[in-house]
Amino acid sequence: MKARQQTSFLFDLDGTLVDSVYDHVLAWHDALQEVGIEVSVWRLHRRIGMSGGLFTKALARETGQEFSAGILEKLRALHAKYYGARSMRTRPLPGAQELLAYLTDNKIPWAIATSGRIETAGPVLKILGVDPAKNVVITRDLVRYAKPDPDLFLAAAEKLGTDITSACVVGDSIWDMLAAQRARALGIGYLSGGYGTEELERSGAYRVYEDPADMLAHIDEVGGRR
Amino acid sequence: MKARQQTSFLFDLDGTLVDSVYDHVLAWHDALQEVGIEVSVWRLHRRIGMSGGLFTKALARETGQEFSAGILEKLRALHAKYYGARSMRTRPLPGAQELLAYLTDNKIPWAIATSGRIETAGPVLKILGVDPAKNVVITRDLVRYAKPDPDLFLAAAEKLGTDITSACVVGDSIWDMLAAQRARALGIGYLSGGYGTEELERSGAYRVYEDPADMLAHIDEVGGRR
């Protein structure tokens, strides 16, 4: 028999702990509009949380255009500019700080793993009150492939010193859930990124909550004890 | 046997013909933040398309606050201000103008029925190229109750001179689909407002398309012929 394992929680950041998904969506839309690329907003929403590289590749396929390296660099800079103009107003999602404090107090390992770079993630981590010097935070800069590849979550589990196959990946997007499956972790979905329950369940969520407050209220359902 | 009826199409506006749902969402969020009310963005997204009165009632229930008439008036003005700042950049959704032109050319009756007031709907109707003097457009100002009540769609069918029970209500939100059921029309859902296929189907959509272009490509599936 396999020894009992301590459950750990590996959190996505945008839309899972902080209320920033819609800001990212419109920042991408404004950036694309500025370089003359027309894409419906809902298609951008459905791609948020993916690696930026895969995001622009998917976009190129959908719009039938080739993006030069120069355009890609410009898009990234414009997105950072427009997102930055809103990100100081970003709020932690309800219960986010309480949930992380509960886990810390109960010595349950947790980490944050985000497809964002430290440049955009840094300011919202500060708003959330998470210090990457004291907590395990894996950003896109630290791994070769971002979501839906499992690398971010694998790196987070390794840095925590926990086994990924006893971890829960907590996220709001189907990319988190697909990455969870590829990592052989369990997926927990949140509605707080704006996707529907069924989308999260179909992409592998074994449980769906509204947001961190809702999960904290039901923490016993998903192994939240020492 | 009931006589064969001409199918007519009653369209929602925001998120169905024009790409404005996310602008409305963030305009509401900015307005609420300005008066000190904190609500997660996804909860606003899930309420867009509802009557403004029901929207603020639901919000009051969810946040456990009472909103005075003064606050409600201020919220409406702030939303109009923030939405207005973005609405000149709104684009028709792919295929919207082609779909309406196809219906007109084929003498298939169509109308627009929106929970928005003419003040916010006017500018985007202009971008869409629809003139309320020449086409049937029912705005919130013209009926007592907006969606999910069926009044807007009933008024649209009546003004077209068609039977609501042979009409299709085309919209992106579950409020459109619920209103369609209450009116005994068939509901056609679009993904272009950012909701998932299953949400639309569960609220009554008998068919779901990505956007107007996708419906136009499959118009024979839903009675699009004279």
Contacts between the chains, C-beta under 8 A, distances in Angstrom:
chain1	res1	chain2	res2	distance
A	15	B	42	7.9
A	19	B	40	5.5
A	19	B	41	5.5
A	19	B	42	8.0
A	21	B	41	7.1
A	21	B	42	7.6
A	22	B	22	6.5
A	22	B	25	6.1
A	22	B	26	6.0
A	22	B	29	7.5
A	22	B	41	4.6
A	22	B	42	7.8
A	22	B	45	7.3
A	23	B	26	7.7
A	25	B	22	6.1
A	26	B	22	5.9
A	26	B	23	7.7
A	26	B	26	6.2
A	29	B	22	7.5
A	33	B	89	6.9
A	38	B	91	6.5
A	40	B	19	5.5
A	40	B	93	6.1
A	40	B	94	6.5
A	40	B	192	5.8
A	40	B	211	6.5
A	41	B	19	5.5
A	41	B	21	7.2
A	41	B	22	4.6
A	41	B	194	7.3
A	42	B	15	7.9
A	42	B	21	7.6
A	42	B	22	7.8
A	42	B	191	6.2
A	42	B	192	5.3
A	42	B	193	6.6
A	42	B	194	4.3
A	45	B	22	7.3
A	45	B	194	5.2
A	46	B	194	8.0
A	89	B	33	6.9
A	91	B	38	6.5
A	93	B	40	6.1
A	94	B	40	6.5
A	191	B	42	6.2
A	192	B	40	5.9
A	192	B	42	5.3
A	193	B	42	6.6
A	194	B	41	7.3
A	194	B	42	4.3
A	194	B	45	5.2
A	194	B	46	8.0
A	194	B	194	6.4
A	195	B	196	6.6
A	196	B	195	6.6
A	196	B	196	3.5
A	196	B	198	6.0
A	196	B	199	4.7
A	197	B	198	7.9
A	198	B	196	6.1
A	198	B	197	7.9
A	198	B	198	3.6
A	198	B	199	7.1
A	199	B	196	4.7
A	199	B	198	7.1
A	211	B	40	6.5
